Amino acid sequence: MIRSFLAAVLSLTIFTADITESSAEKTGAMSVDYNVAGSYTVTIPASVTFTKSGETVERGLSAKNVTLSEGSKLQVHVSSLNGFKLKNLDSYIDYTITANKVSDIQEDSVILSVSAGDTSGWTLLDFTAQSTDNAAYAGEYSDTLTFTVEVV
């Protein structure tokens, strides 16, 4: 009894129309769909360490395996805890970030954008330490960058 009930349920879910010998229309149609979920992998640099005043350190930021809905973009923004200044107590050392050797990065700048249809993207980031002449203390100066990834 259970077997015949299951078979009846399956036949109802598989076929969209019954076609018989007496049917005027001898064809039927069925929809076949697959929903591809959006996905991406963004790799951000782990750290940057300066060893001298005026030094530039290069790091790459990348997106791969990008699958987006038509018309959308993957964007990566960057913000700085200390306003792009390395901090030690109440003393600061300025630093800059340049994207692809073209533009200086400001707070909440978009530093990587990948459009739907593209499967990857890459940005070269140049971090440059400014003069340490005004540093009040010996020791480590640091800042924290936050990278925010969004699909718009």
C-alpha beads as a LAMMPS data file, in Angstrom:
LAMMPS data file: protein, C-alpha beads

152 atoms
151 bonds

1 atom types
1 bond types

-500.0 500.0 xlo xhi
-500.0 500.0 ylo yhi
-500.0 500.0 zlo zhi

Masses

1 110.0

Atoms # bond

1 1 1 0.000 0.000 0.000
2 1 1 2.780 2.473 0.849
3 1 1 4.670 1.689 -2.355
4 1 1 1.767 2.455 -4.642
5 1 1 1.011 5.666 -2.726
6 1 1 4.618 6.857 -3.112
7 1 1 4.622 6.032 -6.790
8 1 1 1.457 8.073 -7.278
9 1 1 2.949 11.053 -5.463
10 1 1 6.123 10.875 -7.509
11 1 1 4.275 10.708 -10.793
12 1 1 2.239 13.776 -9.812
13 1 1 5.343 15.782 -8.953
14 1 1 7.322 14.784 -12.042
15 1 1 4.775 15.207 -14.839
16 1 1 3.157 18.552 -15.595
17 1 1 0.434 17.179 -17.856
18 1 1 -1.069 13.853 -18.848
19 1 1 -0.784 13.040 -22.533
20 1 1 -3.034 10.280 -23.760
21 1 1 -3.849 8.742 -27.125
22 1 1 -6.880 10.957 -27.389
23 1 1 -5.052 14.185 -26.431
24 1 1 -5.029 16.801 -29.168
25 1 1 -1.645 18.072 -27.995
26 1 1 1.014 15.365 -27.970
27 1 1 3.717 17.390 -26.192
28 1 1 4.177 18.585 -22.660
29 1 1 6.581 20.977 -20.985
30 1 1 8.438 20.941 -17.716
31 1 1 10.595 23.577 -16.088
32 1 1 14.147 22.663 -15.087
33 1 1 15.775 25.172 -12.719
34 1 1 18.931 25.503 -10.697
35 1 1 19.509 28.392 -8.291
36 1 1 23.194 29.345 -8.074
37 1 1 23.992 31.045 -4.785
38 1 1 26.177 34.125 -4.800
39 1 1 29.681 33.558 -3.506
40 1 1 33.141 35.093 -3.208
41 1 1 36.418 34.800 -1.339
42 1 1 38.220 38.016 -0.392
43 1 1 41.812 37.765 0.861
44 1 1 43.144 40.711 2.830
45 1 1 46.778 41.250 3.880
46 1 1 47.561 39.924 7.361
47 1 1 49.837 42.786 8.366
48 1 1 52.297 45.464 7.319
49 1 1 55.475 46.200 9.259
50 1 1 57.605 49.249 8.541
51 1 1 61.307 49.141 9.396
52 1 1 62.300 52.725 8.552
53 1 1 60.911 56.182 7.904
54 1 1 59.708 56.766 4.339
55 1 1 59.556 53.041 3.557
56 1 1 56.908 51.696 1.179
57 1 1 55.551 48.182 1.638
58 1 1 53.395 46.534 -1.060
59 1 1 50.520 44.177 -0.304
60 1 1 47.840 42.665 -2.512
61 1 1 44.109 42.499 -1.852
62 1 1 42.208 39.948 -3.932
63 1 1 38.785 38.529 -4.632
64 1 1 38.343 35.148 -6.301
65 1 1 35.551 32.677 -7.018
66 1 1 33.189 35.638 -7.434
67 1 1 29.648 34.758 -8.493
68 1 1 27.140 37.620 -8.232
69 1 1 23.635 38.451 -9.398
70 1 1 23.423 40.412 -12.644
71 1 1 23.893 44.147 -12.098
72 1 1 25.551 43.823 -8.695
73 1 1 29.112 44.508 -7.521
74 1 1 31.373 43.168 -4.812
75 1 1 33.033 46.081 -3.021
76 1 1 35.721 46.173 -0.356
77 1 1 36.019 49.307 1.798
78 1 1 38.797 50.160 4.255
79 1 1 38.687 52.259 7.403
80 1 1 41.338 53.070 10.017
81 1 1 40.976 53.035 13.798
82 1 1 43.406 55.979 14.136
83 1 1 42.735 57.921 10.923
84 1 1 45.665 56.348 9.033
85 1 1 48.112 57.186 11.819
86 1 1 50.323 54.776 13.714
87 1 1 49.811 55.377 17.448
88 1 1 51.922 54.888 20.556
89 1 1 50.209 56.422 23.622
90 1 1 49.611 60.055 22.554
91 1 1 52.243 60.106 19.795
92 1 1 51.488 59.476 16.108
93 1 1 53.302 58.663 12.873
94 1 1 51.359 59.301 9.654
95 1 1 51.196 56.729 6.888
96 1 1 49.450 56.598 3.537
97 1 1 47.900 53.878 1.430
98 1 1 47.809 54.105 -2.356
99 1 1 45.691 51.757 -4.479
100 1 1 47.155 50.532 -7.777
101 1 1 49.754 53.325 -7.664
102 1 1 47.032 55.832 -8.550
103 1 1 44.861 57.070 -5.702
104 1 1 45.436 57.833 -2.042
105 1 1 43.050 55.955 0.194
106 1 1 40.770 57.928 2.517
107 1 1 38.458 56.717 5.287
108 1 1 35.852 54.219 3.982
109 1 1 37.304 54.270 0.449
110 1 1 36.339 51.488 -1.953
111 1 1 39.656 49.770 -2.624
112 1 1 38.375 46.820 -4.692
113 1 1 35.305 46.490 -6.874
114 1 1 34.334 43.407 -8.894
115 1 1 31.304 43.538 -11.195
116 1 1 28.894 40.686 -11.818
117 1 1 30.261 38.500 -14.605
118 1 1 33.865 38.937 -13.491
119 1 1 35.174 36.040 -11.411
120 1 1 38.092 37.803 -9.723
121 1 1 39.713 41.127 -8.897
122 1 1 42.972 42.392 -7.460
123 1 1 44.295 45.642 -5.991
124 1 1 47.907 46.532 -5.225
125 1 1 48.152 48.505 -1.987
126 1 1 51.259 50.616 -1.262
127 1 1 51.673 51.469 2.430
128 1 1 54.141 54.319 3.021
129 1 1 55.412 55.413 6.435
130 1 1 55.944 59.130 6.818
131 1 1 58.720 60.786 8.813
132 1 1 59.369 59.488 12.320
133 1 1 61.184 62.703 13.330
134 1 1 58.313 63.791 15.579
135 1 1 57.834 60.430 17.308
136 1 1 57.723 61.113 21.040
137 1 1 58.419 57.564 22.200
138 1 1 60.543 54.588 21.265
139 1 1 58.568 51.372 20.722
140 1 1 55.804 50.050 18.572
141 1 1 53.346 52.358 16.840
142 1 1 50.267 50.680 15.429
143 1 1 46.907 51.123 13.768
144 1 1 44.099 48.713 12.894
145 1 1 42.534 48.658 9.442
146 1 1 39.037 47.249 9.019
147 1 1 38.066 45.834 5.642
148 1 1 34.321 45.708 4.964
149 1 1 33.026 43.512 2.158
150 1 1 29.602 44.111 0.650
151 1 1 27.563 43.282 -2.421
152 1 1 25.714 46.283 -3.853

Bonds

1 1 1 2
2 1 2 3
3 1 3 4
4 1 4 5
5 1 5 6
6 1 6 7
7 1 7 8
8 1 8 9
9 1 9 10
10 1 10 11
11 1 11 12
12 1 12 13
13 1 13 14
14 1 14 15
15 1 15 16
16 1 16 17
17 1 17 18
18 1 18 19
19 1 19 20
20 1 20 21
21 1 21 22
22 1 22 23
23 1 23 24
24 1 24 25
25 1 25 26
26 1 26 27
27 1 27 28
28 1 28 29
29 1 29 30
30 1 30 31
31 1 31 32
32 1 32 33
33 1 33 34
34 1 34 35
35 1 35 36
36 1 36 37
37 1 37 38
38 1 38 39
39 1 39 40
40 1 40 41
41 1 41 42
42 1 42 43
43 1 43 44
44 1 44 45
45 1 45 46
46 1 46 47
47 1 47 48
48 1 48 49
49 1 49 50
50 1 50 51
51 1 51 52
52 1 52 53
53 1 53 54
54 1 54 55
55 1 55 56
56 1 56 57
57 1 57 58
58 1 58 59
59 1 59 60
60 1 60 61
61 1 61 62
62 1 62 63
63 1 63 64
64 1 64 65
65 1 65 66
66 1 66 67
67 1 67 68
68 1 68 69
69 1 69 70
70 1 70 71
71 1 71 72
72 1 72 73
73 1 73 74
74 1 74 75
75 1 75 76
76 1 76 77
77 1 77 78
78 1 78 79
79 1 79 80
80 1 80 81
81 1 81 82
82 1 82 83
83 1 83 84
84 1 84 85
85 1 85 86
86 1 86 87
87 1 87 88
88 1 88 89
89 1 89 90
90 1 90 91
91 1 91 92
92 1 92 93
93 1 93 94
94 1 94 95
95 1 95 96
96 1 96 97
97 1 97 98
98 1 98 99
99 1 99 100
100 1 100 101
101 1 101 102
102 1 102 103
103 1 103 104
104 1 104 105
105 1 105 106
106 1 106 107
107 1 107 108
108 1 108 109
109 1 109 110
110 1 110 111
111 1 111 112
112 1 112 113
113 1 113 114
114 1 114 115
115 1 115 116
116 1 116 117
117 1 117 118
118 1 118 119
119 1 119 120
120 1 120 121
121 1 121 122
122 1 122 123
123 1 123 124
124 1 124 125
125 1 125 126
126 1 126 127
127 1 127 128
128 1 128 129
129 1 129 130
130 1 130 131
131 1 131 132
132 1 132 133
133 1 133 134
134 1 134 135
135 1 135 136
136 1 136 137
137 1 137 138
138 1 138 139
139 1 139 140
140 1 140 141
141 1 141 142
142 1 142 143
143 1 143 144
144 1 144 145
145 1 145 146
146 1 146 147
147 1 147 148
148 1 148 149
149 1 149 150
150 1 150 151
151 1 151 152
